């Protein structure tokens, strides 16, 4: 089998097509293996960005309460904050 593969990659008139197909097959195998080994989550995460620097501080508790009522499970903070 290996000898046939070497022949096809060196001598066959469609060697570029064959090597491209072989690379695609190897990529597909590695991708399916990576997906099979990827960690699975038990639930869907629902998220939001919260720009606390643009909100009055006394509104924080109300905003957290509204996010909890909406079913938000993940909040991204400090996205627009720059430090020197």
Residue, then its C-alpha position, 0 to 999 in steps of 0.5 A: x500500500x505504501x509503495x502504491x502511494x509513493x508511486x502515485x505521488x511521484x509518477x502518476x499524471x494526476x499526482x497534484x490532485x492525488x496529493x491534494x486529496x490525501x492532504x484533505x483526507x488527513x486534515x479531515x481525520x485530524x479535525x474529527x479526532x480533535x472534535x471528538x476530544x474537545x470538552x463538552x459543555x452541559x449547557x448553553x452559556x448566554x452572555x452579554x458585555x457590560x460597560x460599567x464605566x459608562x453607567x452610574x455606579x448606583x445602577x449596578x445592582x439593578x443591572x445585575x438583577x435584570x441580567x439574572x432575570x434575562x438568564x445571562x450566565x456570562x458577563x464580559x467586563x472591562x472590554x473598553x478599559x485601557x490602562x497605561 
